[in-house]
Amino acid sequence: MANGSKFLIIIPAYNEAENIPSLVEEIRKYFSTADILIVDDGSSDGTRDVARASNVKVISLPFNLGYGDALQTGYKYALRNGYDFVVQMDGDGQHDPAYIKSLLDRVMDDEADIALGSRFLGESQVYKMGVLRRIGSIFFSIIASMITGQRITDPTSGFQAMNRKVFSFYASDIYPSDFPDADVIILSRFYGFRIKEIQVRMRESKGKKSMHSGLKPIYYVFKMFLSILVTILRGKMKGGM
C-alpha cells in the first residue's frame, strides 16, 4: 500500500462511546497514521466527545439519521478531501481491523472496485447470528447471487473497501441510504462495478444492533425487498448489467 494513495477509514457510530476508544486503538496497531473518520449519528451517550478524545476526525450529525445516511456522509467527506480509497466498518467492535489490509489490497491492486468482507466465506467460518437475521441473510444472499450472476455469501456485511469510483457513486442521490445492504451490491453490479468477497473474521457485536433486535428483522426484510425491486427497475431502465 506504499504507492502514495490516500485511504480513509469510515466508522458510522450511534451510541458507541464505550467501544470507540478500543476500536481506534486496535486500528492504530495496524495503521498507526491512518485517517479515521467517525460519523456520530446523533448519539446521546457522548460518542462525539469520546471520538474527539481519540484523536480522529469527527463529523456529528444533528440527530439520528440512520446507518446509511451516516455512511454517505463519510463518502462525501472522502470525495471532497481527495481520498483514493475508503474502508467502512462498524463502530461496535464487530469488524476485526486485522482484515483491513486484506480488503484494501484487493482494491488497491485493482482486482476489484469493491472488496466485501464475508463472515460466511470458507467452511471453517463460525459466526453466531439470530435465527431471523440468519434466515434474512440467506434469503438475500440467494437473491443477490441470482441477480448479480456471482456468488454473494454475506450481503449484509458492512465491512468493505472501495475505490474512488465507487464511493463517488455512493455519494450521489442514487445511493439507497435507508438500509444499504443487498440492494447496494445489486445496484453496484448494475453500474458495472467489480465486487470480490474476501474471507474475514467478525466478532460478536459489543453494541446494540437496534436494526436487528426484536421483530425489526421482519421489517428490514420487507424494506430491503422493496428496495431491491426498485434497484432492479433502475437496472432495467439503465439497460442491465
Long-range contacts (C-beta under 8 A, 24 or more apart in sequence): 1-101, 1-104, 1-105, 1-108, 3-108, 5-84, 5-85, 5-108, 6-35, 6-82, 6-83, 6-84, 6-85, 7-34, 7-35, 7-83, 7-84, 7-85, 7-86, 7-87, 7-104, 8-35, 8-36, 8-37, 8-74, 8-77, 8-78, 8-81, 8-83, 8-85, 8-86, 8-87, 9-34, 9-35, 9-36, 9-37, 9-86, 9-87, 9-88, 9-89, 9-100, 10-37, 10-39, 10-71, 10-74, 10-75, 10-77, 10-78, 10-86, 10-87, 10-88, 10-89, 11-36, 11-37, 11-38, 11-39, 11-88, 11-89, 11-90, 11-91, 12-39, 12-41, 12-67, 12-70, 12-71, 12-73, 12-74, 12-88, 12-90, 12-91, 13-38, 13-39, 13-40, 13-41, 13-43, 13-47, 13-51, 13-70, 13-91, 14-40, 14-41, 14-42, 14-43, 14-47, 14-64, 14-67, 14-70, 14-91, 14-210, 15-43, 15-44, 15-45, 15-47, 15-207, 15-208, 16-43, 16-45, 16-47, 16-91, 16-92, 16-207, 17-43, 17-45, 17-46, 17-47, 17-49, 17-50, 18-45, 18-206, 18-207, 19-91, 19-92, 19-93, 19-206, 19-207, 20-47, 20-50, 20-51, 20-54, 20-91, 21-50, 21-53, 21-54, 22-93, 23-91, 23-93, 23-97, 24-51, 24-54, 24-55, 24-56, 25-54, 26-97, 27-97, 27-100, 29-97, 30-97, 30-98, 30-100, 30-101, 31-97, 31-100, 35-83, 37-74, 37-77, 37-78, 38-91, 39-70, 39-71, 39-73, 39-74, 41-65, 41-66, 41-67, 41-69, 41-70, 47-91, 66-177, 66-178, 67-158, 67-179, 67-180, 67-211, 68-175, 68-176, 68-177, 68-178, 68-179, 68-180, 69-177, 71-170, 71-177, 71-180, 72-170, 72-171, 72-175, 72-177, 75-167, 75-168, 75-170, 75-171, 75-175, 76-171, 78-164, 78-167, 78-171, 79-164, 79-167, 79-168, 79-171, 83-164, 83-167, 84-163, 84-164, 85-161, 85-162, 85-163, 85-164, 86-161, 86-162, 86-166, 86-167, 87-160, 87-161, 88-158, 88-159, 88-160, 88-161, 88-162, 89-158, 89-159, 90-158, 90-159, 90-205, 90-207, 91-207, 92-205, 92-206, 92-207, 92-209, 93-203, 93-205, 93-206, 93-207, 94-202, 94-203, 94-204, 94-205, 94-206, 95-158, 95-159, 95-200, 95-202, 95-203, 96-200, 96-201, 96-202, 96-203, 98-201, 99-159, 99-198, 99-200, 99-201, 100-161, 102-198, 102-200, 103-159, 103-160, 103-161, 103-198, 103-200, 104-161, 106-161, 106-196, 106-198, 107-161, 107-162, 107-163, 111-194, 111-196, 112-194, 112-195, 112-196, 113-162, 113-163, 113-165, 113-166, 113-188, 113-193, 113-194, 113-195, 114-160, 114-161, 114-162, 114-163, 114-166, 114-188, 114-193, 114-194, 114-195, 114-196, 115-160, 115-161, 115-162, 115-196, 115-197, 115-198, 116-152, 116-154, 116-157, 116-159, 116-160, 116-185, 116-195, 116-196, 116-197, 116-198, 117-154, 117-157, 117-159, 117-160, 117-197, 117-198, 117-199, 117-200, 117-202, 118-153, 118-154, 118-157, 118-197, 118-198, 118-199, 118-200, 119-154, 119-157, 119-200, 119-201, 119-202, 120-153, 120-154, 121-153, 121-154, 121-197, 121-198, 121-199, 122-199, 125-199, 125-201, 127-202, 128-204, 130-212, 130-217, 132-212, 132-217, 132-218, 133-212, 133-217, 136-217, 136-220, 136-221, 136-224, 139-221, 140-181, 140-182, 140-221, 140-224, 140-228, 141-182, 143-182, 143-228, 144-182, 144-185, 144-186, 147-186, 147-189, 147-228, 147-232, 148-185, 148-186, 148-189, 148-195, 148-241, 149-189, 149-241, 150-189, 150-195, 151-197, 152-182, 152-185, 152-195, 152-197, 153-197, 154-197, 155-181, 155-182, 155-185, 156-181, 156-182, 159-200, 159-202, 165-193, 166-193, 169-193, 174-234, 176-227, 176-230, 176-231, 178-223, 178-227, 179-211, 179-220, 179-223, 179-224, 179-227, 181-224, 182-224, 182-228, 183-224, 183-227, 183-228, 183-230, 183-231, 186-228, 186-231, 186-232, 186-235, 187-231, 187-234, 187-235, 189-241, 190-231, 190-234, 190-235, 190-238, 190-240, 190-241, 191-238, 192-241
